[in-house]
Amino acid sequence: MLNKEKLKVGLVSVSDRASQGVYQDEGIPALQSWLEKALTEAFDVEVRLIPDEQPLIEQTLIDLVDNHHCHLVLTTGGTGPAKRDVTPDATLAVAHREMPGFGEQMRQVSLQFVPTAILSRQVGVIRHDSLILNLPGQPKAIKETLEGVKDSEGKTLVKGIFSAVPYCLQLLSDIYIETHADVCESFRPKSARRETK
């Protein structure tokens, strides 16, 4: 029988200036908008806009996973080599297991656009039964990282990371989510597919 548990997503924007109101945060709206286009069913969301402070980032990630029971937590911002960029450090500090393939693929996607992608320290980790992923700060880069690189006809040249997320969440917590293939085709082995109607 299909598990109809509703997906819960934590969205965390890490930015000193946006959290102080110096400028409007663009990361969370970009993430939410992309998820609404990509996912076939409604999902619940918990949103946090916080400064680049490692203890606060750690506390926020723990709260979203342990207390709000988010299946998936997506962070945006704070992943470069600058001293204030501590999102990956905070993410690794609260992790139970690391998922290095996500960081590798994010850099692979970004390298199609900018050589400085190798400076990114984005990571993917598991805490309890939840997946936490660090994403770039810019809306365009967020979309590319999640969706992948496409040619002018919409054919995928380099797969984005989200194609692996539904199966990963299924393995972690048995929640079953689907994506719209025209946005991002999710992959899972035949043995893991379920009838959704």
TIVO-2410 file (N, C-alpha, C; in nm, 3 decimals):
# residues 197
REC num residu      c1      c2      c3 atome chaine
REC   1      M   0.084  -0.119   0.000     N      A
REC   1      M   0.000   0.000   0.000    CA      A
REC   1      M   0.088   0.125   0.000     C      A
REC   2      L   0.046   0.226  -0.075     N      A
REC   2      L   0.125   0.347  -0.091    CA      A
REC   2      L   0.124   0.430   0.036     C      A
REC   3      N   0.243   0.470   0.080     N      A
REC   3      N   0.256   0.557   0.196    CA      A
REC   3      N   0.222   0.700   0.155     C      A
REC   4      K   0.112   0.753   0.206     N      A
REC   4      K   0.067   0.886   0.165    CA      A
REC   4      K   0.112   0.995   0.262     C      A
REC   5      E   0.214   0.967   0.340     N      A
REC   5      E   0.267   1.070   0.429    CA      A
REC   5      E   0.309   1.190   0.345     C      A
REC   6      K   0.280   1.310   0.396     N      A
REC   6      K   0.310   1.432   0.322    CA      A
REC   6      K   0.456   1.472   0.345     C      A
REC   7      L   0.522   1.509   0.237     N      A
REC   7      L   0.660   1.554   0.245    CA      A
REC   7      L   0.669   1.684   0.323     C      A
REC   8      K   0.766   1.691   0.412     N      A
REC   8      K   0.792   1.815   0.486    CA      A
REC   8      K   0.934   1.860   0.456     C      A
REC   9      V   0.947   1.985   0.411     N      A
REC   9      V   1.076   2.038   0.368    CA      A
REC   9      V   1.114   2.159   0.453     C      A
REC  10      G   1.237   2.160   0.501     N      A
REC  10      G   1.291   2.277   0.567    CA      A
REC  10      G   1.374   2.357   0.469     C      A
REC  11      L   1.350   2.487   0.461     N      A
REC  11      L   1.425   2.576   0.371    CA      A
REC  11      L   1.498   2.678   0.457     C      A
REC  12      V   1.630   2.680   0.446     N      A
REC  12      V   1.712   2.767   0.530    CA      A
REC  12      V   1.799   2.856   0.442     C      A
REC  13      S   1.781   2.986   0.454     N      A
REC  13      S   1.868   3.080   0.383    CA      A
REC  13      S   1.968   3.136   0.484     C      A
REC  14      V   2.097   3.119   0.453     N      A
REC  14      V   2.203   3.165   0.542    CA      A
REC  14      V   2.267   3.289   0.481     C      A
REC  15      S   2.240   3.405   0.542     N      A
REC  15      S   2.292   3.530   0.488    CA      A
REC  15      S   2.291   3.637   0.597     C      A
REC  16      D   2.408   3.693   0.625     N      A
REC  16      D   2.416   3.801   0.724    CA      A
REC  16      D   2.328   3.919   0.683     C      A
REC  17      R   2.345   3.964   0.559     N      A
REC  17      R   2.277   4.086   0.516    CA      A
REC  17      R   2.127   4.068   0.495     C      A
REC  18      A   2.088   3.956   0.434     N      A
REC  18      A   1.943   3.933   0.414    CA      A
REC  18      A   1.872   3.916   0.549     C      A
REC  19      S   1.939   3.848   0.643     N      A
REC  19      S   1.876   3.826   0.774    CA      A
REC  19      S   1.863   3.957   0.852     C      A
REC  20      Q   1.947   4.057   0.818     N      A
REC  20      Q   1.940   4.189   0.882    CA      A
REC  20      Q   1.848   4.285   0.806     C      A
REC  21      G   1.792   4.239   0.694     N      A
REC  21      G   1.702   4.323   0.616    CA      A
REC  21      G   1.772   4.421   0.523     C      A
REC  22      V   1.904   4.402   0.503     N      A
REC  22      V   1.980   4.490   0.413    CA      A
REC  22      V   1.930   4.473   0.270     C      A
REC  23      Y   1.901   4.350   0.232     N      A
REC  23      Y   1.837   4.324   0.103    CA      A
REC  23      Y   1.743   4.204   0.117     C      A
REC  24      Q   1.658   4.190   0.017     N      A
REC  24      Q   1.557   4.083   0.017    CA      A
REC  24      Q   1.622   3.948  -0.008     C      A
REC  25      D   1.586   3.850   0.072     N      A
REC  25      D   1.635   3.714   0.048    CA      A
REC  25      D   1.572   3.658  -0.079     C      A
REC  26      E   1.654   3.603  -0.167     N      A
REC  26      E   1.604   3.543  -0.291    CA      A
REC  26      E   1.612   3.390  -0.289     C      A
REC  27      G   1.692   3.337  -0.195     N      A
REC  27      G   1.714   3.192  -0.193    CA      A
REC  27      G   1.591   3.111  -0.161     C      A
REC  28      I   1.520   3.147  -0.053     N      A
REC  28      I   1.402   3.069  -0.012    CA      A
REC  28      I   1.291   3.076  -0.117     C      A
REC  29      P   1.257   3.195  -0.169     N      A
REC  29      P   1.155   3.198  -0.275    CA      A
REC  29      P   1.193   3.113  -0.397     C      A
REC  30      A   1.323   3.115  -0.433     N      A
REC  30      A   1.369   3.035  -0.549    CA      A
REC  30      A   1.353   2.886  -0.521     C      A
REC  31      L   1.390   2.843  -0.402     N      A
REC  31      L   1.377   2.702  -0.365    CA      A
REC  31      L   1.231   2.660  -0.364     C      A
REC  32      Q   1.147   2.739  -0.299     N      A
REC  32      Q   1.005   2.702  -0.288    CA      A
REC  32      Q   0.938   2.698  -0.424     C      A
REC  33      S   0.968   2.798  -0.507     N      A
REC  33      S   0.909   2.803  -0.641    CA      A
REC  33      S   0.951   2.681  -0.723     C      A
REC  34      W   1.079   2.644  -0.715     N      A
REC  34      W   1.126   2.528  -0.793    CA      A
REC  34      W   1.058   2.400  -0.744     C      A
REC  35      L   1.049   2.382  -0.614     N      A
REC  35      L   0.986   2.261  -0.559    CA      A
REC  35      L   0.840   2.251  -0.600     C      A
REC  36      E   0.770   2.366  -0.602     N      A
REC  36      E   0.629   2.367  -0.642    CA      A
REC  36      E   0.613   2.323  -0.787     C      A
REC  37      K   0.710   2.360  -0.872     N      A
REC  37      K   0.705   2.319  -1.014    CA      A
REC  37      K   0.745   2.173  -1.030     C      A
REC  38      A   0.840   2.127  -0.950     N      A
REC  38      A   0.899   1.994  -0.970    CA      A
REC  38      A   0.818   1.881  -0.908     C      A
REC  39      L   0.761   1.903  -0.792     N      A
REC  39      L   0.693   1.795  -0.720    CA      A
REC  39      L   0.549   1.780  -0.766     C      A
REC  40      T   0.502   1.657  -0.774     N      A
REC  40      T   0.367   1.630  -0.824    CA      A
REC  40      T   0.260   1.652  -0.718     C      A
REC  41      E   0.299   1.651  -0.590     N      A
REC  41      E   0.200   1.669  -0.482    CA      A
REC  41      E   0.243   1.782  -0.390     C      A
REC  42      A   0.146   1.833  -0.315     N      A
REC  42      A   0.172   1.941  -0.220    CA      A
REC  42      A   0.266   1.894  -0.110     C      A
REC  43      F   0.337   1.988  -0.051     N      A
REC  43      F   0.429   1.956   0.057    CA      A
REC  43      F   0.420   2.067   0.161     C      A
REC  44      D   0.458   2.035   0.284     N      A
REC  44      D   0.464   2.134   0.391    CA      A
REC  44      D   0.605   2.192   0.397     C      A
REC  45      V   0.614   2.316   0.442     N      A
REC  45      V   0.745   2.381   0.445    CA      A
REC  45      V   0.767   2.455   0.577     C      A
REC  46      E   0.891   2.449   0.624     N      A
REC  46      E   0.936   2.528   0.739    CA      A
REC  46      E   1.048   2.618   0.687     C      A
REC  47      V   1.037   2.748   0.709     N      A
REC  47      V   1.131   2.844   0.652    CA      A
REC  47      V   1.211   2.914   0.762     C      A
REC  48      R   1.342   2.930   0.739     N      A
REC  48      R   1.428   3.001   0.833    CA      A
REC  48      R   1.524   3.091   0.756     C      A
REC  49      L   1.537   3.217   0.798     N      A
REC  49      L   1.633   3.312   0.741    CA      A
REC  49      L   1.726   3.352   0.855     C      A
REC  50      I   1.853   3.311   0.845     N      A
REC  50      I   1.946   3.328   0.958    CA      A
REC  50      I   2.081   3.382   0.911     C      A
REC  51      P   2.158   3.444   1.003     N      A
REC  51      P   2.292   3.491   0.967    CA      A
REC  51      P   2.394   3.378   0.961     C      A
REC  52      D   2.512   3.410   0.907     N      A
REC  52      D   2.622   3.313   0.895    CA      A
REC  52      D   2.690   3.290   1.029     C      A
REC  53      E   2.621   3.228   1.120     N      A
REC  53      E   2.677   3.197   1.252    CA      A
REC  53      E   2.668   3.046   1.271     C      A
REC  54      Q   2.782   2.979   1.280     N      A
REC  54      Q   2.780   2.833   1.283    CA      A
REC  54      Q   2.693   2.773   1.393     C      A
REC  55      P   2.700   2.821   1.518     N      A
REC  55      P   2.614   2.762   1.621    CA      A
REC  55      P   2.465   2.774   1.588     C      A
REC  56      L   2.427   2.889   1.530     N      A
REC  56      L   2.286   2.911   1.493    CA      A
REC  56      L   2.244   2.821   1.377     C      A
REC  57      I   2.332   2.803   1.280     N      A
REC  57      I   2.301   2.714   1.167    CA      A
REC  57      I   2.284   2.571   1.220     C      A
REC  58      E   2.375   2.527   1.304     N      A
REC  58      E   2.365   2.392   1.362    CA      A
REC  58      E   2.234   2.375   1.437     C      A
REC  59      Q   2.203   2.473   1.521     N      A
REC  59      Q   2.080   2.468   1.602    CA      A
REC  59      Q   1.957   2.462   1.511     C      A
REC  60      T   1.958   2.541   1.403     N      A
REC  60      T   1.845   2.545   1.309    CA      A
REC  60      T   1.826   2.410   1.240     C      A
REC  61      L   1.936   2.351   1.193     N      A
REC  61      L   1.927   2.221   1.125    CA      A
REC  61      L   1.877   2.113   1.220     C      A
REC  62      I   1.929   2.113   1.342     N      A
REC  62      I   1.884   2.014   1.441    CA      A
REC  62      I   1.736   2.031   1.470     C      A
REC  63      D   1.691   2.157   1.486     N      A
REC  63      D   1.551   2.185   1.515    CA      A
REC  63      D   1.459   2.137   1.402     C      A
REC  64      L   1.498   2.164   1.278     N      A
REC  64      L   1.415   2.126   1.163    CA      A
REC  64      L   1.403   1.974   1.150     C      A
REC  65      V   1.511   1.903   1.179     N      A
REC  65      V   1.510   1.757   1.167    CA      A
REC  65      V   1.449   1.691   1.291     C      A
REC  66      D   1.500   1.727   1.407     N      A
REC  66      D   1.462   1.656   1.531    CA      A
REC  66      D   1.325   1.696   1.583     C      A
REC  67      N   1.290   1.824   1.573     N      A
REC  67      N   1.164   1.872   1.632    CA      A
REC  67      N   1.052   1.892   1.531     C      A
REC  68      H   1.088   1.937   1.409     N      A
REC  68      H   0.984   1.959   1.306    CA      A
REC  68      H   0.972   1.841   1.209     C      A
REC  69      H   1.061   1.745   1.222     N      A
REC  69      H   1.056   1.620   1.145    CA      A
REC  69      H   1.052   1.643   0.994     C      A
REC  70      C   1.136   1.735   0.946     N      A
REC  70      C   1.148   1.757   0.802    CA      A
REC  70      C   1.219   1.637   0.739     C      A
REC  71      H   1.163   1.586   0.630     N      A
REC  71      H   1.227   1.476   0.557    CA      A
REC  71      H   1.350   1.526   0.482     C      A
REC  72      L   1.339   1.651   0.435     N      A
REC  72      L   1.442   1.712   0.351    CA      A
REC  72      L   1.467   1.853   0.400     C      A
REC  73      V   1.594   1.891   0.415     N      A
REC  73      V   1.629   2.028   0.451    CA      A
REC  73      V   1.725   2.080   0.344     C      A
REC  74      L   1.688   2.192   0.282     N      A
REC  74      L   1.771   2.255   0.179    CA      A
REC  74      L   1.820   2.388   0.232     C      A
REC  75      T   1.952   2.406   0.233     N      A
REC  75      T   2.008   2.535   0.272    CA      A
REC  75      T   2.055   2.607   0.148     C      A
REC  76      T   2.061   2.739   0.156     N      A
REC  76      T   2.112   2.819   0.046    CA      A
REC  76      T   2.203   2.926   0.102     C      A
REC  77      G   2.322   2.936   0.044     N      A
REC  77      G   2.417   3.039   0.085    CA      A
REC  77      G   2.521   2.988   0.185     C      A
REC  78      G   2.633   3.061   0.189     N      A
REC  78      G   2.738   3.035   0.288    CA      A
REC  78      G   2.822   2.912   0.261     C      A
REC  79      T   2.845   2.880   0.133     N      A
REC  79      T   2.917   2.756   0.101    CA      A
REC  79      T   3.054   2.778   0.038     C      A
REC  80      G   3.099   2.903   0.030     N      A
REC  80      G   3.228   2.931  -0.033    CA      A
REC  80      G   3.345   2.921   0.064     C      A
REC  81      P   3.463   2.970   0.024     N      A
REC  81      P   3.581   2.961   0.108    CA      A
REC  81      P   3.600   3.079   0.203     C      A
REC  82      A   3.515   3.182   0.194     N      A
REC  82      A   3.529   3.298   0.281    CA      A
REC  82      A   3.511   3.258   0.428     C      A
REC  83      K   3.570   3.336   0.519     N      A
REC  83      K   3.566   3.301   0.661    CA      A
REC  83      K   3.424   3.293   0.716     C      A
REC  84      R   3.334   3.375   0.663     N      A
REC  84      R   3.194   3.375   0.712    CA      A
REC  84      R   3.112   3.263   0.650     C      A
REC  85      D   3.165   3.194   0.551     N      A
REC  85      D   3.091   3.085   0.485    CA      A
REC  85      D   3.107   2.956   0.566     C      A
REC  86      V   3.013   2.932   0.658     N      A
REC  86      V   3.027   2.818   0.749    CA      A
REC  86      V   2.911   2.719   0.740     C      A
REC  87      T   2.827   2.732   0.637     N      A
REC  87      T   2.713   2.640   0.625    CA      A
REC  87      T   2.758   2.494   0.615     C      A
REC  88      P   2.858   2.459   0.531     N      A
REC  88      P   2.900   2.319   0.523    CA      A
REC  88      P   2.958   2.269   0.656     C      A
REC  89      D   3.030   2.355   0.727     N      A
REC  89      D   3.089   2.317   0.855    CA      A
REC  89      D   2.980   2.283   0.956     C      A
REC  90      A   2.876   2.368   0.958     N      A
REC  90      A   2.763   2.345   1.048    CA      A
REC  90      A   2.687   2.217   1.010     C      A
REC  91      T   2.672   2.196   0.880     N      A
REC  91      T   2.599   2.078   0.831    CA      A
REC  91      T   2.674   1.951   0.868     C      A
REC  92      L   2.804   1.949   0.848     N      A
REC  92      L   2.884   1.831   0.883    CA      A
REC  92      L   2.884   1.807   1.034     C      A
REC  93      A   2.879   1.916   1.111     N      A
REC  93      A   2.881   1.903   1.257    CA      A
REC  93      A   2.756   1.833   1.312     C      A
REC  94      V   2.642   1.845   1.241     N      A
REC  94      V   2.517   1.783   1.290    CA      A
REC  94      V   2.486   1.652   1.217     C      A
REC  95      A   2.575   1.613   1.126     N      A
REC  95      A   2.549   1.494   1.042    CA      A
REC  95      A   2.575   1.364   1.118     C      A
REC  96      H   2.497   1.264   1.083     N      A
REC  96      H   2.525   1.128   1.129    CA      A
REC  96      H   2.601   1.050   1.022     C      A
REC  97      R   2.571   1.083   0.895     N      A
REC  97      R   2.642   1.021   0.783    CA      A
REC  97      R   2.655   1.122   0.671     C      A
REC  98      E   2.766   1.115   0.597     N      A
REC  98      E   2.786   1.206   0.485    CA      A
REC  98      E   2.744   1.137   0.356     C      A
REC  99      M   2.694   1.217   0.261     N      A
REC  99      M   2.654   1.168   0.128    CA      A
REC  99      M   2.735   1.246   0.025     C      A
REC 100      P   2.863   1.209   0.004     N      A
REC 100      P   2.953   1.292  -0.078    CA      A
REC 100      P   2.910   1.309  -0.223     C      A
REC 101      G   2.833   1.216  -0.275     N      A
REC 101      G   2.791   1.225  -0.415    CA      A
REC 101      G   2.714   1.352  -0.447     C      A
REC 102      F   2.637   1.402  -0.350     N      A
REC 102      F   2.559   1.523  -0.375    CA      A
REC 102      F   2.651   1.644  -0.397     C      A
REC 103      G   2.751   1.661  -0.311     N      A
REC 103      G   2.844   1.773  -0.328    CA      A
REC 103      G   2.922   1.762  -0.458     C      A
REC 104      E   2.964   1.639  -0.490     N      A
REC 104      E   3.038   1.617  -0.615    CA      A
REC 104      E   2.955   1.657  -0.736     C      A
REC 105      Q   2.828   1.615  -0.737     N      A
REC 105      Q   2.742   1.643  -0.852    CA      A
REC 105      Q   2.706   1.792  -0.860     C      A
REC 106      M   2.688   1.856  -0.745     N      A
REC 106      M   2.659   2.000  -0.747    CA      A
REC 106      M   2.774   2.078  -0.811     C      A
REC 107      R   2.896   2.042  -0.775     N      A
REC 107      R   3.012   2.109  -0.835    CA      A
REC 107      R   3.023   2.076  -0.984     C      A
REC 108      Q   2.990   1.952  -1.021     N      A
REC 108      Q   2.995   1.912  -1.161    CA      A
REC 108      Q   2.897   1.995  -1.244     C      A
REC 109      V   2.777   2.016  -1.192     N      A
REC 109      V   2.678   2.099  -1.261    CA      A
REC 109      V   2.730   2.242  -1.274     C      A
REC 110      S   2.774   2.299  -1.162     N      A
REC 110      S   2.817   2.439  -1.162    CA      A
REC 110      S   2.940   2.464  -1.249     C      A
REC 111      L   3.026   2.362  -1.261     N      A
REC 111      L   3.145   2.376  -1.346    CA      A
REC 111      L   3.110   2.395  -1.494     C      A
REC 112      Q   2.989   2.359  -1.532     N      A
REC 112      Q   2.945   2.382  -1.670    CA      A
REC 112      Q   2.928   2.532  -1.698     C      A
REC 113      F   2.918   2.610  -1.590     N      A
REC 113      F   2.891   2.753  -1.605    CA      A
REC 113      F   3.005   2.842  -1.559     C      A
REC 114      V   3.069   2.806  -1.447     N      A
REC 114      V   3.176   2.890  -1.393    CA      A
REC 114      V   3.292   2.806  -1.340     C      A
REC 115      P   3.417   2.844  -1.372     N      A
REC 115      P   3.533   2.768  -1.323    CA      A
REC 115      P   3.549   2.779  -1.172     C      A
REC 116      T   3.491   2.883  -1.111     N      A
REC 116      T   3.504   2.900  -0.967    CA      A
REC 116      T   3.415   2.803  -0.888     C      A
REC 117      A   3.342   2.717  -0.958     N      A
REC 117      A   3.260   2.616  -0.889    CA      A
REC 117      A   3.345   2.525  -0.801     C      A
REC 118      I   3.472   2.511  -0.835     N      A
REC 118      I   3.559   2.426  -0.753    CA      A
REC 118      I   3.583   2.487  -0.614     C      A
REC 119      L   3.547   2.612  -0.596     N      A
REC 119      L   3.562   2.677  -0.465    CA      A
REC 119      L   3.444   2.645  -0.373     C      A
REC 120      S   3.340   2.585  -0.427     N      A
REC 120      S   3.222   2.554  -0.347    CA      A
REC 120      S   3.248   2.437  -0.254     C      A
REC 121      R   3.199   2.448  -0.130     N      A
REC 121      R   3.218   2.341  -0.032    CA      A
REC 121      R   3.087   2.273   0.003     C      A
REC 122      Q   2.989   2.281  -0.084     N      A
REC 122      Q   2.857   2.223  -0.059    CA      A
REC 122      Q   2.866   2.075  -0.023     C      A
REC 123      V   2.784   2.035   0.074     N      A
REC 123      V   2.780   1.895   0.116    CA      A
REC 123      V   2.637   1.846   0.124     C      A
REC 124      G   2.623   1.715   0.124     N      A
REC 124      G   2.496   1.649   0.151    CA      A
REC 124      G   2.518   1.551   0.265     C      A
REC 125      V   2.426   1.551   0.361     N      A
REC 125      V   2.440   1.462   0.477    CA      A
REC 125      V   2.306   1.403   0.518     C      A
REC 126      I   2.315   1.300   0.601     N      A
REC 126      I   2.197   1.242   0.663    CA      A
REC 126      I   2.204   1.270   0.813     C      A
REC 127      R   2.093   1.314   0.868     N      A
REC 127      R   2.076   1.322   1.012    CA      A
REC 127      R   1.949   1.245   1.046     C      A
REC 128      H   1.961   1.144   1.129     N      A
REC 128      H   1.849   1.053   1.158    CA      A
REC 128      H   1.796   0.998   1.025     C      A
REC 129      D   1.668   1.026   0.993     N      A
REC 129      D   1.609   0.978   0.867    CA      A
REC 129      D   1.589   1.092   0.768     C      A
REC 130      S   1.664   1.198   0.782     N      A
REC 130      S   1.646   1.318   0.699    CA      A
REC 130      S   1.770   1.347   0.616     C      A
REC 131      L   1.745   1.407   0.501     N      A
REC 131      L   1.852   1.445   0.409    CA      A
REC 131      L   1.869   1.597   0.416     C      A
REC 132      I   1.993   1.642   0.436     N      A
REC 132      I   2.024   1.785   0.438    CA      A
REC 132      I   2.120   1.815   0.324     C      A
REC 133      L   2.084   1.911   0.240     N      A
REC 133      L   2.166   1.947   0.124    CA      A
REC 133      L   2.198   2.096   0.125     C      A
REC 134      N   2.324   2.130   0.103     N      A
REC 134      N   2.365   2.271   0.088    CA      A
REC 134      N   2.358   2.310  -0.059     C      A
REC 135      L   2.285   2.414  -0.089     N      A
REC 135      L   2.272   2.462  -0.226    CA      A
REC 135      L   2.337   2.600  -0.241     C      A
REC 136      P   2.362   2.643  -0.365     N      A
REC 136      P   2.421   2.777  -0.387    CA      A
REC 136      P   2.325   2.886  -0.339     C      A
REC 137      G   2.373   3.010  -0.341     N      A
REC 137      G   2.292   3.121  -0.294    CA      A
REC 137      G   2.210   3.191  -0.402     C      A
REC 138      Q   2.252   3.181  -0.528     N      A
REC 138      Q   2.184   3.253  -0.636    CA      A
REC 138      Q   2.071   3.171  -0.697     C      A
REC 139      P   1.953   3.233  -0.721     N      A
REC 139      P   1.839   3.159  -0.777    CA      A
REC 139      P   1.872   3.080  -0.905     C      A
REC 140      K   1.948   3.140  -0.996     N      A
REC 140      K   1.984   3.070  -1.120    CA      A
REC 140      K   2.065   2.944  -1.089     C      A
REC 141      A   2.163   2.957  -1.000     N      A
REC 141      A   2.247   2.843  -0.963    CA      A
REC 141      A   2.168   2.737  -0.886     C      A
REC 142      I   2.071   2.780  -0.806     N      A
REC 142      I   1.985   2.685  -0.734    CA      A
REC 142      I   1.911   2.598  -0.834     C      A
REC 143      K   1.850   2.663  -0.933     N      A
REC 143      K   1.773   2.590  -1.035    CA      A
REC 143      K   1.863   2.493  -1.111     C      A
REC 144      E   1.980   2.540  -1.153     N      A
REC 144      E   2.072   2.455  -1.230    CA      A
REC 144      E   2.117   2.334  -1.148     C      A
REC 145      T   2.148   2.358  -1.021     N      A
REC 145      T   2.196   2.251  -0.934    CA      A
REC 145      T   2.089   2.144  -0.914     C      A
REC 146      L   1.966   2.187  -0.891     N      A
REC 146      L   1.856   2.093  -0.868    CA      A
REC 146      L   1.815   2.021  -0.996     C      A
REC 147      E   1.807   2.096  -1.104     N      A
REC 147      E   1.746   2.048  -1.228    CA      A
REC 147      E   1.847   1.990  -1.326     C      A
REC 148      G   1.969   2.041  -1.323     N      A
REC 148      G   2.070   1.996  -1.417    CA      A
REC 148      G   2.092   2.093  -1.531     C      A
REC 149      V   2.181   2.055  -1.621     N      A
REC 149      V   2.215   2.137  -1.737    CA      A
REC 149      V   2.139   2.085  -1.858     C      A
REC 150      K   2.064   2.174  -1.924     N      A
REC 150      K   1.985   2.134  -2.040    CA      A
REC 150      K   2.028   2.212  -2.164     C      A
REC 151      D   2.010   2.148  -2.279     N      A
REC 151      D   2.042   2.220  -2.403    CA      A
REC 151      D   1.923   2.305  -2.444     C      A
REC 152      S   1.933   2.371  -2.560     N      A
REC 152      S   1.828   2.464  -2.604    CA      A
REC 152      S   1.695   2.394  -2.630     C      A
REC 153      E   1.697   2.263  -2.651     N      A
REC 153      E   1.573   2.188  -2.673    CA      A
REC 153      E   1.520   2.123  -2.546     C      A
REC 154      G   1.587   2.150  -2.434     N      A
REC 154      G   1.539   2.097  -2.307    CA      A
REC 154      G   1.592   1.959  -2.272     C      A
REC 155      K   1.683   1.908  -2.354     N      A
REC 155      K   1.742   1.776  -2.325    CA      A
REC 155      K   1.847   1.790  -2.216     C      A
REC 156      T   1.843   1.701  -2.117     N      A
REC 156      T   1.937   1.708  -2.005    CA      A
REC 156      T   2.076   1.661  -2.047     C      A
REC 157      L   2.175   1.749  -2.025     N      A
REC 157      L   2.314   1.717  -2.057    CA      A
REC 157      L   2.389   1.666  -1.933     C      A
REC 158      V   2.365   1.732  -1.822     N      A
REC 158      V   2.423   1.691  -1.693    CA      A
REC 158      V   2.309   1.687  -1.593     C      A
REC 159      K   2.287   1.574  -1.528     N      A
REC 159      K   2.175   1.561  -1.436    CA      A
REC 159      K   2.195   1.645  -1.310     C      A
REC 160      G   2.085   1.706  -1.265     N      A
REC 160      G   2.087   1.778  -1.139    CA      A
REC 160      G   2.075   1.681  -1.023     C      A
REC 161      I   2.096   1.732  -0.904     N      A
REC 161      I   2.097   1.643  -0.787    CA      A
REC 161      I   1.958   1.593  -0.749     C      A
REC 162      F   1.853   1.668  -0.786     N      A
REC 162      F   1.721   1.630  -0.734    CA      A
REC 162      F   1.669   1.501  -0.795     C      A
REC 163      S   1.725   1.458  -0.908     N      A
REC 163      S   1.680   1.332  -0.968    CA      A
REC 163      S   1.704   1.213  -0.874     C      A
REC 164      A   1.800   1.228  -0.780     N      A
REC 164      A   1.830   1.120  -0.685    CA      A
REC 164      A   1.760   1.138  -0.551     C      A
REC 165      V   1.701   1.256  -0.528     N      A
REC 165      V   1.644   1.285  -0.395    CA      A
REC 165      V   1.523   1.198  -0.361     C      A
REC 166      P   1.423   1.180  -0.451     N      A
REC 166      P   1.308   1.099  -0.412    CA      A
REC 166      P   1.344   0.957  -0.366     C      A
REC 167      Y   1.435   0.892  -0.437     N      A
REC 167      Y   1.474   0.756  -0.398    CA      A
REC 167      Y   1.551   0.757  -0.267     C      A
REC 168      C   1.636   0.859  -0.248     N      A
REC 168      C   1.711   0.871  -0.124    CA      A
REC 168      C   1.614   0.885  -0.005     C      A
REC 169      L   1.513   0.970  -0.020     N      A
REC 169      L   1.415   0.989   0.088    CA      A
REC 169      L   1.335   0.861   0.113     C      A
REC 170      Q   1.306   0.789   0.005     N      A
REC 170      Q   1.235   0.661   0.018    CA      A
REC 170      Q   1.317   0.562   0.099     C      A
REC 171      L   1.447   0.556   0.073     N      A
REC 171      L   1.535   0.466   0.147    CA      A
REC 171      L   1.549   0.508   0.293     C      A
REC 172      L   1.548   0.638   0.319     N      A
REC 172      L   1.567   0.689   0.454    CA      A
REC 172      L   1.442   0.675   0.541     C      A
REC 173      S   1.327   0.715   0.486     N      A
REC 173      S   1.207   0.723   0.571    CA      A
REC 173      S   1.083   0.659   0.511     C      A
REC 174      D   1.099   0.596   0.395     N      A
REC 174      D   0.989   0.528   0.326    CA      A
REC 174      D   0.882   0.623   0.273     C      A
REC 175      I   0.912   0.754   0.272     N      A
REC 175      I   0.817   0.846   0.209    CA      A
REC 175      I   0.834   0.833   0.058     C      A
REC 176      Y   0.724   0.845  -0.016     N      A
REC 176      Y   0.729   0.825  -0.161    CA      A
REC 176      Y   0.682   0.953  -0.230     C      A
REC 177      I   0.775   1.016  -0.302     N      A
REC 177      I   0.740   1.138  -0.375    CA      A
REC 177      I   0.778   1.122  -0.522     C      A
REC 178      E   0.704   1.194  -0.606     N      A
REC 178      E   0.728   1.191  -0.751    CA      A
REC 178      E   0.756   1.333  -0.800     C      A
REC 179      T   0.825   1.341  -0.914     N      A
REC 179      T   0.852   1.471  -0.976    CA      A
REC 179      T   0.791   1.475  -1.116     C      A
REC 180      H   0.770   1.596  -1.164     N      A
REC 180      H   0.727   1.616  -1.303    CA      A
REC 180      H   0.851   1.596  -1.391     C      A
REC 181      A   0.846   1.500  -1.480     N      A
REC 181      A   0.962   1.464  -1.561    CA      A
REC 181      A   1.013   1.579  -1.648     C      A
REC 182      D   0.924   1.669  -1.690     N      A
REC 182      D   0.968   1.780  -1.775    CA      A
REC 182      D   1.052   1.881  -1.697     C      A
REC 183      V   1.039   1.882  -1.565     N      A
REC 183      V   1.122   1.970  -1.481    CA      A
REC 183      V   1.247   1.896  -1.437     C      A
REC 184      C   1.226   1.779  -1.378     N      A
REC 184      C   1.338   1.699  -1.328    CA      A
REC 184      C   1.292   1.555  -1.315     C      A
REC 185      E   1.345   1.468  -1.398     N      A
REC 185      E   1.303   1.329  -1.394    CA      A
REC 185      E   1.373   1.256  -1.279     C      A
REC 186      S   1.292   1.205  -1.186     N      A
REC 186      S   1.351   1.133  -1.073    CA      A
REC 186      S   1.380   0.989  -1.114     C      A
REC 187      F   1.483   0.934  -1.054     N      A
REC 187      F   1.523   0.797  -1.086    CA      A
REC 187      F   1.513   0.710  -0.962     C      A
REC 188      R   1.456   0.591  -0.981     N      A
REC 188      R   1.462   0.487  -0.878    CA      A
REC 188      R   1.458   0.353  -0.949     C      A
REC 189      P   1.519   0.250  -0.892     N      A
REC 189      P   1.517   0.118  -0.955    CA      A
REC 189      P   1.373   0.067  -0.972     C      A
REC 190      K   1.352  -0.019  -1.070     N      A
REC 190      K   1.217  -0.073  -1.093    CA      A
REC 190      K   1.158  -0.136  -0.968     C      A
REC 191      S   1.243  -0.204  -0.892     N      A
REC 191      S   1.195  -0.273  -0.771    CA      A
REC 191      S   1.145  -0.177  -0.665     C      A
REC 192      A   1.183  -0.050  -0.675     N      A
REC 192      A   1.142   0.049  -0.573    CA      A
REC 192      A   1.024   0.134  -0.617     C      A
REC 193      R   0.980   0.114  -0.743     N      A
REC 193      R   0.867   0.195  -0.794    CA      A
REC 193      R   0.736   0.144  -0.740     C      A
REC 194      R   0.645   0.237  -0.714     N      A
REC 194      R   0.513   0.203  -0.664    CA      A
REC 194      R   0.406   0.261  -0.754     C      A
REC 195      E   0.291   0.198  -0.753     N      A
REC 195      E   0.176   0.251  -0.827    CA      A
REC 195      E   0.125   0.371  -0.750     C      A
REC 196      T   0.117   0.486  -0.816     N      A
REC 196      T   0.078   0.608  -0.743    CA      A
REC 196      T  -0.070   0.643  -0.762     C      A
REC 197      K  -0.142   0.569  -0.842     N      A
REC 197      K  -0.285   0.602  -0.862    CA      A
REC 197      K  -0.370   0.501  -0.789     C      A
***
